[in-house]
Amino acid sequence: MKNMGNMGNMMKQAQKLQAKMMKLQEELAEKTVDAAAGGGMVKVVANGKQQIISITIEKEVVDPEDVEMLQDLVTAAVNDALTKSQEMVSGQMSKLTGGMNIPGLM
């Protein structure tokens, strides 16, 4: 019977962790990270849900004769923003779980 008490305790702890995770996910959706490429000519803002919030392109970098360069800058800035967003989420989740790697959380 002692094991049943431990099981109940584990379930309560899991429920508390789940509630904290849901709250953290809501908070992360409001947090943003900034990234840039081309010396700041292309700027991207992403949130903790790995969604792109905005892209700003300076008019000086828009060259109809070199569209590929602009595409490369946008791609680089977006990838950097998403990487930073994932690192932010991972760091916050790690704080929540005490550094334990729990499968399916991230």
MODELLER restraints for C-alpha pairs under 7 A, 6 or more apart:
rsr = mdl.restraints
at = mdl.atoms
rsr.add(forms.Gaussian(group=physical.xy_distance, feature=features.Distance(at['CA:28:A'], at['CA:48:A']), mean=4.54, stdev=0.5))
rsr.add(forms.Gaussian(group=physical.xy_distance, feature=features.Distance(at['CA:28:A'], at['CA:49:A']), mean=6.82, stdev=0.5))
rsr.add(forms.Gaussian(group=physical.xy_distance, feature=features.Distance(at['CA:29:A'], at['CA:47:A']), mean=5.71, stdev=0.5))
rsr.add(forms.Gaussian(group=physical.xy_distance, feature=features.Distance(at['CA:29:A'], at['CA:48:A']), mean=4.79, stdev=0.5))
rsr.add(forms.Gaussian(group=physical.xy_distance, feature=features.Distance(at['CA:29:A'], at['CA:49:A']), mean=5.35, stdev=0.5))
rsr.add(forms.Gaussian(group=physical.xy_distance, feature=features.Distance(at['CA:30:A'], at['CA:47:A']), mean=6.58, stdev=0.5))
rsr.add(forms.Gaussian(group=physical.xy_distance, feature=features.Distance(at['CA:31:A'], at['CA:47:A']), mean=5.58, stdev=0.5))
rsr.add(forms.Gaussian(group=physical.xy_distance, feature=features.Distance(at['CA:31:A'], at['CA:48:A']), mean=5.87, stdev=0.5))
rsr.add(forms.Gaussian(group=physical.xy_distance, feature=features.Distance(at['CA:32:A'], at['CA:45:A']), mean=6.47, stdev=0.5))
rsr.add(forms.Gaussian(group=physical.xy_distance, feature=features.Distance(at['CA:32:A'], at['CA:46:A']), mean=5.45, stdev=0.5))
rsr.add(forms.Gaussian(group=physical.xy_distance, feature=features.Distance(at['CA:32:A'], at['CA:47:A']), mean=4.22, stdev=0.5))
rsr.add(forms.Gaussian(group=physical.xy_distance, feature=features.Distance(at['CA:32:A'], at['CA:48:A']), mean=6.29, stdev=0.5))
rsr.add(forms.Gaussian(group=physical.xy_distance, feature=features.Distance(at['CA:33:A'], at['CA:45:A']), mean=5.68, stdev=0.5))
rsr.add(forms.Gaussian(group=physical.xy_distance, feature=features.Distance(at['CA:33:A'], at['CA:46:A']), mean=5.48, stdev=0.5))
rsr.add(forms.Gaussian(group=physical.xy_distance, feature=features.Distance(at['CA:33:A'], at['CA:47:A']), mean=6.30, stdev=0.5))
rsr.add(forms.Gaussian(group=physical.xy_distance, feature=features.Distance(at['CA:33:A'], at['CA:81:A']), mean=6.46, stdev=0.5))
rsr.add(forms.Gaussian(group=physical.xy_distance, feature=features.Distance(at['CA:33:A'], at['CA:84:A']), mean=6.49, stdev=0.5))
rsr.add(forms.Gaussian(group=physical.xy_distance, feature=features.Distance(at['CA:33:A'], at['CA:85:A']), mean=6.10, stdev=0.5))
rsr.add(forms.Gaussian(group=physical.xy_distance, feature=features.Distance(at['CA:34:A'], at['CA:44:A']), mean=5.83, stdev=0.5))
rsr.add(forms.Gaussian(group=physical.xy_distance, feature=features.Distance(at['CA:34:A'], at['CA:45:A']), mean=4.65, stdev=0.5))
rsr.add(forms.Gaussian(group=physical.xy_distance, feature=features.Distance(at['CA:34:A'], at['CA:46:A']), mean=6.69, stdev=0.5))
rsr.add(forms.Gaussian(group=physical.xy_distance, feature=features.Distance(at['CA:34:A'], at['CA:81:A']), mean=6.08, stdev=0.5))
rsr.add(forms.Gaussian(group=physical.xy_distance, feature=features.Distance(at['CA:35:A'], at['CA:43:A']), mean=5.75, stdev=0.5))
rsr.add(forms.Gaussian(group=physical.xy_distance, feature=features.Distance(at['CA:35:A'], at['CA:44:A']), mean=5.25, stdev=0.5))
rsr.add(forms.Gaussian(group=physical.xy_distance, feature=features.Distance(at['CA:35:A'], at['CA:45:A']), mean=6.45, stdev=0.5))
rsr.add(forms.Gaussian(group=physical.xy_distance, feature=features.Distance(at['CA:35:A'], at['CA:77:A']), mean=5.71, stdev=0.5))
rsr.add(forms.Gaussian(group=physical.xy_distance, feature=features.Distance(at['CA:35:A'], at['CA:80:A']), mean=5.89, stdev=0.5))
rsr.add(forms.Gaussian(group=physical.xy_distance, feature=features.Distance(at['CA:35:A'], at['CA:81:A']), mean=4.95, stdev=0.5))
rsr.add(forms.Gaussian(group=physical.xy_distance, feature=features.Distance(at['CA:36:A'], at['CA:42:A']), mean=5.50, stdev=0.5))
rsr.add(forms.Gaussian(group=physical.xy_distance, feature=features.Distance(at['CA:36:A'], at['CA:43:A']), mean=4.32, stdev=0.5))
rsr.add(forms.Gaussian(group=physical.xy_distance, feature=features.Distance(at['CA:36:A'], at['CA:44:A']), mean=6.15, stdev=0.5))
rsr.add(forms.Gaussian(group=physical.xy_distance, feature=features.Distance(at['CA:36:A'], at['CA:77:A']), mean=5.01, stdev=0.5))
rsr.add(forms.Gaussian(group=physical.xy_distance, feature=features.Distance(at['CA:37:A'], at['CA:43:A']), mean=6.65, stdev=0.5))
rsr.add(forms.Gaussian(group=physical.xy_distance, feature=features.Distance(at['CA:37:A'], at['CA:73:A']), mean=5.60, stdev=0.5))
rsr.add(forms.Gaussian(group=physical.xy_distance, feature=features.Distance(at['CA:37:A'], at['CA:76:A']), mean=6.33, stdev=0.5))
rsr.add(forms.Gaussian(group=physical.xy_distance, feature=features.Distance(at['CA:37:A'], at['CA:77:A']), mean=5.14, stdev=0.5))
rsr.add(forms.Gaussian(group=physical.xy_distance, feature=features.Distance(at['CA:38:A'], at['CA:73:A']), mean=6.24, stdev=0.5))
rsr.add(forms.Gaussian(group=physical.xy_distance, feature=features.Distance(at['CA:41:A'], at['CA:57:A']), mean=5.92, stdev=0.5))
rsr.add(forms.Gaussian(group=physical.xy_distance, feature=features.Distance(at['CA:41:A'], at['CA:58:A']), mean=5.19, stdev=0.5))
rsr.add(forms.Gaussian(group=physical.xy_distance, feature=features.Distance(at['CA:41:A'], at['CA:61:A']), mean=6.52, stdev=0.5))
rsr.add(forms.Gaussian(group=physical.xy_distance, feature=features.Distance(at['CA:42:A'], at['CA:56:A']), mean=5.69, stdev=0.5))
rsr.add(forms.Gaussian(group=physical.xy_distance, feature=features.Distance(at['CA:42:A'], at['CA:57:A']), mean=4.63, stdev=0.5))
rsr.add(forms.Gaussian(group=physical.xy_distance, feature=features.Distance(at['CA:42:A'], at['CA:58:A']), mean=6.47, stdev=0.5))
rsr.add(forms.Gaussian(group=physical.xy_distance, feature=features.Distance(at['CA:42:A'], at['CA:73:A']), mean=6.47, stdev=0.5))
rsr.add(forms.Gaussian(group=physical.xy_distance, feature=features.Distance(at['CA:42:A'], at['CA:74:A']), mean=6.28, stdev=0.5))
rsr.add(forms.Gaussian(group=physical.xy_distance, feature=features.Distance(at['CA:42:A'], at['CA:77:A']), mean=6.68, stdev=0.5))
rsr.add(forms.Gaussian(group=physical.xy_distance, feature=features.Distance(at['CA:43:A'], at['CA:55:A']), mean=5.66, stdev=0.5))
rsr.add(forms.Gaussian(group=physical.xy_distance, feature=features.Distance(at['CA:43:A'], at['CA:56:A']), mean=5.04, stdev=0.5))
rsr.add(forms.Gaussian(group=physical.xy_distance, feature=features.Distance(at['CA:43:A'], at['CA:57:A']), mean=6.56, stdev=0.5))
rsr.add(forms.Gaussian(group=physical.xy_distance, feature=features.Distance(at['CA:43:A'], at['CA:77:A']), mean=6.41, stdev=0.5))
rsr.add(forms.Gaussian(group=physical.xy_distance, feature=features.Distance(at['CA:44:A'], at['CA:54:A']), mean=5.70, stdev=0.5))
rsr.add(forms.Gaussian(group=physical.xy_distance, feature=features.Distance(at['CA:44:A'], at['CA:55:A']), mean=4.53, stdev=0.5))
rsr.add(forms.Gaussian(group=physical.xy_distance, feature=features.Distance(at['CA:44:A'], at['CA:56:A']), mean=6.44, stdev=0.5))
rsr.add(forms.Gaussian(group=physical.xy_distance, feature=features.Distance(at['CA:44:A'], at['CA:77:A']), mean=5.97, stdev=0.5))
rsr.add(forms.Gaussian(group=physical.xy_distance, feature=features.Distance(at['CA:44:A'], at['CA:78:A']), mean=6.04, stdev=0.5))
rsr.add(forms.Gaussian(group=physical.xy_distance, feature=features.Distance(at['CA:44:A'], at['CA:81:A']), mean=6.32, stdev=0.5))
rsr.add(forms.Gaussian(group=physical.xy_distance, feature=features.Distance(at['CA:45:A'], at['CA:52:A']), mean=5.96, stdev=0.5))
rsr.add(forms.Gaussian(group=physical.xy_distance, feature=features.Distance(at['CA:45:A'], at['CA:53:A']), mean=5.34, stdev=0.5))
rsr.add(forms.Gaussian(group=physical.xy_distance, feature=features.Distance(at['CA:45:A'], at['CA:54:A']), mean=5.24, stdev=0.5))
rsr.add(forms.Gaussian(group=physical.xy_distance, feature=features.Distance(at['CA:45:A'], at['CA:55:A']), mean=6.60, stdev=0.5))
rsr.add(forms.Gaussian(group=physical.xy_distance, feature=features.Distance(at['CA:45:A'], at['CA:81:A']), mean=6.45, stdev=0.5))
rsr.add(forms.Gaussian(group=physical.xy_distance, feature=features.Distance(at['CA:46:A'], at['CA:52:A']), mean=4.31, stdev=0.5))
rsr.add(forms.Gaussian(group=physical.xy_distance, feature=features.Distance(at['CA:46:A'], at['CA:53:A']), mean=5.17, stdev=0.5))
rsr.add(forms.Gaussian(group=physical.xy_distance, feature=features.Distance(at['CA:46:A'], at['CA:81:A']), mean=5.79, stdev=0.5))
rsr.add(forms.Gaussian(group=physical.xy_distance, feature=features.Distance(at['CA:46:A'], at['CA:82:A']), mean=6.52, stdev=0.5))
rsr.add(forms.Gaussian(group=physical.xy_distance, feature=features.Distance(at['CA:46:A'], at['CA:85:A']), mean=6.52, stdev=0.5))
rsr.add(forms.Gaussian(group=physical.xy_distance, feature=features.Distance(at['CA:47:A'], at['CA:53:A']), mean=6.69, stdev=0.5))
rsr.add(forms.Gaussian(group=physical.xy_distance, feature=features.Distance(at['CA:47:A'], at['CA:85:A']), mean=6.32, stdev=0.5))
rsr.add(forms.Gaussian(group=physical.xy_distance, feature=features.Distance(at['CA:48:A'], at['CA:85:A']), mean=5.42, stdev=0.5))
rsr.add(forms.Gaussian(group=physical.xy_distance, feature=features.Distance(at['CA:48:A'], at['CA:89:A']), mean=6.11, stdev=0.5))
rsr.add(forms.Gaussian(group=physical.xy_distance, feature=features.Distance(at['CA:50:A'], at['CA:82:A']), mean=5.79, stdev=0.5))
rsr.add(forms.Gaussian(group=physical.xy_distance, feature=features.Distance(at['CA:50:A'], at['CA:85:A']), mean=6.00, stdev=0.5))
rsr.add(forms.Gaussian(group=physical.xy_distance, feature=features.Distance(at['CA:50:A'], at['CA:86:A']), mean=6.93, stdev=0.5))
rsr.add(forms.Gaussian(group=physical.xy_distance, feature=features.Distance(at['CA:61:A'], at['CA:70:A']), mean=6.80, stdev=0.5))
rsr.add(forms.Gaussian(group=physical.xy_distance, feature=features.Distance(at['CA:62:A'], at['CA:70:A']), mean=6.69, stdev=0.5))
rsr.add(forms.Gaussian(group=physical.xy_distance, feature=features.Distance(at['CA:90:A'], at['CA:106:A']), mean=6.95, stdev=0.5))
rsr.add(forms.Gaussian(group=physical.xy_distance, feature=features.Distance(at['CA:94:A'], at['CA:100:A']), mean=6.80, stdev=0.5))
